[in-house]
Amino acid sequence: MAVATAYPPSEALRAERFAALKRSAHRLFRNRSATIGSILVLAWLLIALLAPLIAPYSPTAQKLTNRLKPPSAQHPFGTDELGRDIFSRVLYGARVSLPVALAVVAMTGTAGILLGAVAGYLGGVADEIVMRVADAVLAFPSLILAIAITAALGPGLLNAALAIALVLWPEYARLIRSQVIALREMEFVGAAVALGASRRRALFVHILPNALPLMLVKVSLDMGNAILLAASLSFVGLGAVPPTPEWGAMIAAGRHKFFEWWIAAFPGLAIFTAVIGFNFLGDGLRDLLDPRLNRLA
């Protein structure tokens, strides 16, 4: 006869949370695309952290006698027009592109979620102002608007990150607004208000925590989008300043060298794998967090 193990209340709660986390991880990794995405994202994060230990050369070291060398045992990804090792520059590029994307998503998510949540919960004038500003930003193609803002601010990764954040925040604001409007009519919110919860507490304690899972999916997908936009700005000369090893700038350096294909191909492959990794991971998180989808069941 099986005997149930008795836990103290706190230990029982920890055991229940651990079991729920274990079930969630199992469901996530049953999705093939989510597994691939997790592996790619983890690989690039490790590369960004360990690049100084992995890279065989300095990313800025020039040796003109080795310029435009094809891939070889000495230089696995070849060299560029200044004799710099492209393999080392691609590895160090992860230390540029990933932090920029993370900073963009942090700024965008914070501003968009706060503005959208306030607009959705308060409604009225606040909602009109926030949504009309968001509509005005969304009326422009994101890349064109980001180029215009960066050109006005001046080249540089910080200005590029700020420009991308200014372009992407309306998407978060509109998404969180729709969630807040739906949740504020739920019974548990009405019960909290009836028991004396202030409007601020109702929004930040009872509504936002229930809307944030969808934001987690959006953040994962926008990491890839931010990497692409940052690389695009560097490609046109408005992002990273030479000799910073940034993937978009490296592709720009090889765009006129058709026969030296490796100069642009390997940074492009780095962007492709990083972006598709975050996209696959976001798709898996959506399946995990959305109870209406049963593809992992």
Protein Blocks (a to p, Z undefined) as FASTA:
>chain_A
ZZdddddfklmmmmmmmmmmmmmmmmmmmpmklmmmmmmmmmmmmmmmmmmmmpmbdfkb
ccfklgoiacdfklmnopafkopafklmmmmmmmmmmmmmmmmmmmmmmmmmmmmmmmmm
ngmmllmmmmmmmmmmmmpcfklmmmmmmmmnogcjklmmmmmmmmmmmmmmmmmmmmmm
mmmmpmklmmmmmnopafklmmmmmmmmmmmmmmmmmmmmmmmmmmmmmmmmmmnopacc
cfbdcfklmmmmmmmmmklmmlmmmmmmmmmmmmmmmmmmmmmmmmmmmmkbcklZZ
